[in-house]
Amino acid sequence: MEESEYESVLCVKPEVHVYRIPPRATNRGYRASEWQLDQPSWSGRLRITAKGKVAYIKLEDRTSGELFAQAPVDQFPGTAVESVTDSSRYFVIRIEDGNGRRAFIGIGFGDRGDAFDFNVALQDHFKWVKQQCEFAKQAQNPDEGPKLDLGFKEGQTIKINIALASWPLRENASPIQWTGGTVILSLAWKKLTFTERQLWAR
């Protein structure tokens, strides 16, 4: 990650609760009902920021802003953030201390609207990341996009109507002929030839 990348704020919620969660014994999802929801381990403010492609869920003291824990998120949905199976207000996040140590904790919101905003902030950020990756690929490989074939096909015939009232045409003027990549317009007394390139230029 480049140092020149700036950090933007995606979402701020004034109150979030943190819970110690039991280890997951099976592959089934987490259940918030197992967390002793009336006894949170910590409460404070939540901020989601972004720096480059990575989003950061930051748990901070409401008054001082001191960082309690941080969860980098490089993919969503993913293992860094998981919804619980029995509520829309609780999530499991993977916090990191910057020294390689990780732990999973539960977080919860008192209001469903706050939980919804939390979810949407992460979704919108990673939609933006996906778009940026697609734009970068298109810029590196502009020839890989779909192409429109405007060329004449072999054996294809075309018809051209030209108003020639002032030209001295005779009744035995032959029709337009198509030969390969050239259109030949025979007017008995004069032959006009257009190449494929000239036709499109006109």
C-alpha positions, 0 to 999 in steps of 0.5 A: 500500500502506498503511503500517499493514499489518504484515509477516508471515513465511510461510516460513524456510529456513536454506540457499538457493543463488543462481546467475547464469543465462544469458539465455533465448534462446527461449520455452522454460523455464529449465534448472538444468543450465545453471547450474554448480550446483556453483559458486553465486554466494552462499549464505544464508538465505531468508525469505518475508514478506507485506505486504498482497497482496504477498509478498517473497522475501528472501535474507539473510545467515545470521548478520547477517540483512543483506539480499542481494536481494529479489524482490517477488511480486504474482502466483503463478505469474507472471514474478516466480517461475518453476520450471525445467523439469528439477528441482523444487529450482530456481527463477528469481526476479526481484529488484529494488533499489527503484530500478526496476532488476531482474534474474533470478537462479536459486535452489536448495535442497539438499532437495526438502522445502525447495523444496516448502515454498517453493512451498506458502508462495507458493501459500497466500498467493495463495489467501488474496489471492484469497479476500479479493478475493472477500469484498470484492466480495461485501460491495460488491455483496450483491445480485449473489449467487444468489437463491432465488425463493420466490414463487408462479408464475402458474397454479401450484396448491397443496394445503393439508391442515387438520385441522378436526374441530371445525369445523361443515363441511358436505359441500358445502364447496368446495375450496381455490381459487388466484387470482393471489397469494391462496389462498381457502379456502371452507368453505361457511359461511365463506371464509378468505383468505390472501395469499402473504405471510401463508402464508410467515409462517405 
